[in-house]
Amino acid sequence: MPAQAARASLEDAPLLLRENVGSIALITFNRPATRNTLSEEVIAAMHAALDEVAADQAVRALVVAAKGPAFSSGHDLKQLTSHRSDPDGGRAYFANTMNACSAMMQAIVNLPKPVIAAVQGIATAAGCQLVASCDLAVASDAARFATSGIDNGLFCSTPMVALSRNVARKHAMEMLMTGEMISAQRAREIGLVNHVVPAGQERDAAIALGQKIARKSAFAIRIGKQAFYRQAELSLADAYRLTAEVMTENMMAFDAIEGIGAFIEKREPKWRDE
């Protein structure tokens, strides 16, 4: 294929691929040639896809994957730099991009369904932020992680928000200040990922983890995920006050009545997700 035709074909390809594997939605970043950078367009497409998954009652969990050697190398620095010639030096564009990306990351946290990253390659800067923003993560043993903005004179301040809510402060600070890559095994040790599997098995392992969760009550998962992130920002007393309210609400739900009854009667529960 001639180079010009190849470029046109690449530009015409969808930014994201979307499919369902049973009750598991799979969103795959589809820009391997650009290392799946989080361009303005990719951020918007991802946010829209998250809204679709949230509204799809048939979906019980989401897996986020990527094609190529990189899960995501973070923001598209070429796209950002192209706005240096704007009248304000790019300030408004930079602010809009960072705020749009932050809103997309928060949409993952606020999605009423579990989100699992399937990391096949490198995840750097905002790509590492994306992994940290997901509820769970499965990594290939070939995957590597870094908050590498510091190498370009740019402290990864927005990735820091998600990273510092996943790993201990000193681990986060070392990643942020050195920009050095860490292995998948090290990422598991510090709590950035849940599981490390042989290369090529990460997508199937993430789907299997999603299917395991999908067998639980979607109602309980939804209110539990929301409470998890809310209580983490509260004082100890306020966290217990909130979660006591959540547990009370949960106890009144049909699925709790059914689930406890099934446990006592030694049978499989039949969820209504309410």
LOMI-846622 format. One line per field, with one value per residue (C-alpha): residue in three letters; x, y, z. Coordinates in Angstrom, 3 decimals, always signed. Layout:
! residues N
resn: c(ALA;...)
px: c(X;...)
py: c(Y;...)
pz: c(Z;...)
//
This chain:
! residues 274
resn: c(MET;PRO;ALA;GLN;ALA;ALA;ARG;ALA;SER;LEU;GLU;ASP;ALA;PRO;LEU;LEU;LEU;ARG;GLU;ASN;VAL;GLY;SER;ILE;ALA;LEU;ILE;THR;PHE;ASN;ARG;PRO;ALA;THR;ARG;ASN;THR;LEU;SER;GLU;GLU;VAL;ILE;ALA;ALA;MET;HIS;ALA;ALA;LEU;ASP;GLU;VAL;ALA;ALA;ASP;GLN;ALA;VAL;ARG;ALA;LEU;VAL;VAL;ALA;ALA;LYS;GLY;PRO;ALA;PHE;SER;SER;GLY;HIS;ASP;LEU;LYS;GLN;LEU;THR;SER;HIS;ARG;SER;ASP;PRO;ASP;GLY;GLY;ARG;ALA;TYR;PHE;ALA;ASN;THR;MET;ASN;ALA;CYS;SER;ALA;MET;MET;GLN;ALA;ILE;VAL;ASN;LEU;PRO;LYS;PRO;VAL;ILE;ALA;ALA;VAL;GLN;GLY;ILE;ALA;THR;ALA;ALA;GLY;CYS;GLN;LEU;VAL;ALA;SER;CYS;ASP;LEU;ALA;VAL;ALA;SER;ASP;ALA;ALA;ARG;PHE;ALA;THR;SER;GLY;ILE;ASP;ASN;GLY;LEU;PHE;CYS;SER;THR;PRO;MET;VAL;ALA;LEU;SER;ARG;ASN;VAL;ALA;ARG;LYS;HIS;ALA;MET;GLU;MET;LEU;MET;THR;GLY;GLU;MET;ILE;SER;ALA;GLN;ARG;ALA;ARG;GLU;ILE;GLY;LEU;VAL;ASN;HIS;VAL;VAL;PRO;ALA;GLY;GLN;GLU;ARG;ASP;ALA;ALA;ILE;ALA;LEU;GLY;GLN;LYS;ILE;ALA;ARG;LYS;SER;ALA;PHE;ALA;ILE;ARG;ILE;GLY;LYS;GLN;ALA;PHE;TYR;ARG;GLN;ALA;GLU;LEU;SER;LEU;ALA;ASP;ALA;TYR;ARG;LEU;THR;ALA;GLU;VAL;MET;THR;GLU;ASN;MET;MET;ALA;PHE;ASP;ALA;ILE;GLU;GLY;ILE;GLY;ALA;PHE;ILE;GLU;LYS;ARG;GLU;PRO;LYS;TRP;ARG;ASP;GLU)
px: c(+0.000;+1.464;+2.486;-0.174;-2.918;-1.632;-1.811;-5.355;-6.377;-4.929;-6.755;-10.045;-9.754;-11.892;-10.068;-11.600;-12.961;-16.031;-17.371;-19.199;-17.999;-21.158;-21.949;-18.455;-17.896;-14.454;-13.075;-9.762;-7.517;-6.852;-3.961;-0.887;+1.162;+0.915;+1.333;-2.327;-1.749;-4.624;-5.256;-8.141;-10.153;-9.349;-10.289;-13.666;-14.267;-13.407;-15.707;-18.556;-17.897;-18.015;-21.405;-22.648;-21.414;-23.039;-26.403;-26.174;-28.101;-26.686;-23.139;-21.986;-18.286;-15.892;-12.405;-10.137;-7.418;-5.141;-3.504;+0.218;+3.292;+1.878;-1.244;-0.988;+1.980;-0.111;-1.025;-0.297;+2.665;+2.810;-0.845;-0.270;+2.881;+1.076;-0.891;+2.208;+1.518;-1.955;-2.316;-2.143;+0.762;-1.574;-2.785;-6.512;-5.981;-3.771;-6.367;-9.223;-7.270;-6.248;-9.766;-11.293;-8.857;-9.543;-13.287;-12.775;-10.719;-13.429;-16.039;-14.186;-14.305;-17.971;-19.045;-21.560;-19.822;-16.341;-13.637;-10.609;-7.482;-5.821;-2.309;-0.261;+2.613;+3.931;+1.636;+3.292;+2.234;-1.529;-1.512;-0.327;-2.998;-5.598;-4.484;-4.584;-8.059;-9.500;-10.923;-8.744;-5.839;-4.348;-0.921;+1.183;+4.559;+5.964;+4.084;+5.917;+4.732;+6.055;+4.988;+7.629;+6.587;+9.463;+11.873;+10.313;+10.310;+6.668;+5.694;+2.838;+0.506;-2.816;-1.548;-0.361;-3.973;-4.824;-1.372;-1.272;-4.680;-3.342;+0.129;+1.909;+3.204;+6.890;+6.351;+4.294;+6.875;+9.705;+7.805;+6.844;+10.292;+12.449;+10.177;+11.766;+9.940;+8.834;+8.080;+4.684;+5.881;+6.915;+3.594;+1.841;+4.042;+3.161;-0.544;-0.837;-2.045;-3.831;-2.460;+0.460;+0.012;+2.100;+2.223;-0.779;-3.056;-3.857;-7.046;-8.532;-7.511;-9.161;-12.349;-12.346;-12.010;-14.897;-17.007;-16.308;-17.601;-20.525;-21.915;-22.517;-25.414;-24.990;-26.895;-24.474;-21.459;-22.820;-23.465;-20.321;-18.052;-19.577;-19.172;-15.572;-14.415;-16.526;-15.367;-11.707;-11.866;-13.553;-12.383;-12.641;-15.853;-17.478;-16.444;-18.159;-21.222;-21.497;-20.910;-23.386;-25.992;-24.934;-25.090;-28.561;-29.748;-28.149;-29.883;-33.254;-32.661;-34.152;-30.749;-29.660;-32.882;-32.418;-28.677;-28.937;-31.909;-29.950;-27.010;-29.206;-31.058;-27.791;-28.819;-27.656;-29.105;-31.225;-30.311;-32.708;-30.027;-32.244)
py: c(+0.000;+3.430;+5.587;+8.231;+5.597;+4.007;+7.359;+7.933;+4.465;+5.145;+8.461;+6.821;+4.026;+4.506;+5.988;+3.355;-0.113;-1.196;-4.713;-6.764;-10.115;-11.373;-8.838;-7.311;-4.227;-3.917;-0.561;-0.746;+2.200;+1.937;+4.294;+2.030;+4.097;+7.113;+5.004;+5.570;+9.131;+10.828;+13.458;+15.879;+13.604;+10.400;+11.984;+13.068;+9.640;+7.862;+10.089;+9.434;+5.684;+5.745;+7.469;+4.740;+1.979;+3.651;+3.698;+0.123;-2.079;-5.231;-4.276;-5.303;-4.441;-2.607;-3.619;-0.944;-2.318;-1.068;-2.158;-1.985;-1.733;+1.051;+1.046;+4.828;+7.177;+10.005;+13.367;+14.121;+16.482;+17.348;+18.423;+20.479;+22.094;+23.071;+25.593;+27.473;+29.876;+30.754;+34.401;+33.331;+30.954;+27.982;+28.612;+28.268;+25.139;+23.551;+24.301;+22.908;+19.732;+19.110;+19.758;+17.490;+14.712;+15.165;+14.946;+11.734;+10.193;+11.142;+9.560;+6.253;+6.628;+7.682;+4.939;+2.784;-0.371;-1.766;-0.663;-2.915;-1.890;-4.590;-3.246;-4.909;-2.425;+0.832;+3.217;+6.572;+9.986;+10.346;+6.719;+5.691;+8.009;+6.110;+2.793;+4.306;+5.731;+2.306;+0.324;-2.685;-3.464;-6.578;-6.177;-8.201;-9.137;-7.023;-3.892;-0.954;+2.183;+5.701;+9.252;+10.512;+14.117;+15.281;+14.155;+16.851;+19.540;+18.859;+17.502;+14.974;+16.925;+15.594;+11.978;+12.509;+12.731;+9.179;+7.754;+9.091;+7.543;+4.112;+3.828;+5.016;+8.588;+7.787;+5.352;+7.998;+10.710;+8.539;+7.838;+11.495;+12.947;+10.456;+9.598;+6.147;+3.122;+0.435;-3.154;-4.802;-6.821;-3.645;-2.027;-4.959;-4.711;-1.057;-1.486;+0.088;-3.178;-6.208;-9.054;-9.722;-12.401;-13.700;-11.366;-11.814;-13.053;-9.704;-9.033;-12.465;-12.244;-8.826;-10.121;-13.152;-10.834;-8.761;-11.883;-12.915;-9.548;-9.662;-12.672;-10.479;-8.084;-5.061;-2.997;-3.901;-3.288;+0.106;+1.486;-0.167;+1.416;+4.820;+4.481;+3.263;+6.449;+8.743;+7.305;+7.457;+11.265;+11.495;+11.465;+8.134;+9.110;+10.547;+7.490;+5.168;+7.419;+7.315;+3.579;+2.761;+4.622;+2.736;-0.622;+0.217;+1.134;-2.035;-4.206;-2.875;-3.788;-6.848;-8.281;-8.287;-10.025;-12.556;-12.990;-13.549;-15.865;-17.869;-18.142;-19.415;-21.801;-22.968;-22.099;-19.782;-16.263;-14.859;-11.192;-8.515;-5.822;-3.720)
pz: c(+0.000;-0.923;+2.044;+1.330;+1.166;+4.363;+6.171;+4.889;+6.027;+9.472;+9.771;+8.745;+11.328;+14.433;+17.421;+19.665;+19.018;+20.990;+21.414;+24.003;+25.306;+26.937;+29.653;+29.503;+27.362;+25.767;+24.640;+22.778;+21.917;+18.189;+17.431;+17.828;+15.362;+17.671;+20.814;+21.670;+22.807;+24.582;+21.944;+22.192;+19.899;+21.789;+25.114;+23.694;+22.124;+25.359;+27.409;+24.962;+25.086;+28.883;+28.737;+26.379;+28.685;+31.690;+29.887;+28.555;+30.982;+29.391;+30.400;+33.885;+33.642;+31.324;+30.168;+28.674;+26.380;+23.610;+20.374;+19.716;+21.943;+24.115;+26.239;+26.116;+26.147;+27.600;+26.123;+22.481;+22.947;+19.234;+19.318;+22.461;+21.066;+17.856;+19.931;+21.123;+18.244;+19.582;+20.675;+24.347;+23.799;+24.067;+27.627;+26.863;+24.771;+27.430;+30.120;+28.010;+27.245;+30.856;+32.109;+29.455;+30.337;+34.058;+33.403;+31.422;+34.240;+36.742;+34.459;+34.918;+38.695;+38.586;+36.171;+38.093;+36.837;+37.492;+35.053;+34.478;+32.589;+30.455;+30.023;+27.296;+26.937;+28.302;+30.159;+30.710;+32.016;+31.408;+30.210;+33.667;+35.080;+33.072;+34.588;+38.077;+37.431;+36.633;+39.545;+38.763;+36.441;+34.856;+33.280;+30.885;+32.330;+29.489;+30.597;+32.113;+33.856;+34.404;+35.122;+32.734;+32.184;+34.376;+31.640;+29.429;+32.119;+32.930;+36.340;+35.948;+38.199;+36.911;+36.716;+40.289;+41.479;+40.398;+41.154;+44.714;+45.372;+44.357;+45.850;+48.992;+48.943;+48.755;+45.869;+44.055;+44.706;+43.391;+40.173;+39.749;+40.498;+38.580;+35.655;+35.627;+34.247;+36.671;+35.722;+35.876;+38.858;+40.690;+39.781;+41.438;+44.526;+45.084;+44.308;+40.859;+39.284;+40.693;+38.581;+36.251;+33.573;+30.664;+27.669;+25.415;+28.197;+29.818;+27.839;+28.514;+32.180;+32.516;+30.859;+33.191;+36.189;+34.860;+34.406;+37.989;+39.202;+36.739;+38.598;+41.653;+42.229;+39.949;+42.521;+45.302;+43.040;+42.010;+45.479;+46.840;+44.203;+44.814;+48.583;+48.229;+46.532;+48.704;+52.030;+50.996;+51.072;+54.491;+58.090;+59.919;+61.724;+58.598;+56.583;+59.064;+59.153;+55.360;+55.020;+57.807;+55.728;+52.599;+54.395;+55.690;+52.192;+50.844;+53.481;+52.371;+48.708;+47.055;+46.175;+49.824;+50.849;+48.050;+48.626;+52.374;+51.845;+49.266;+51.675;+54.493;+52.179;+50.527;+46.947;+44.185;+44.407;+41.608;+41.311;+40.127;+40.393;+42.643)
//
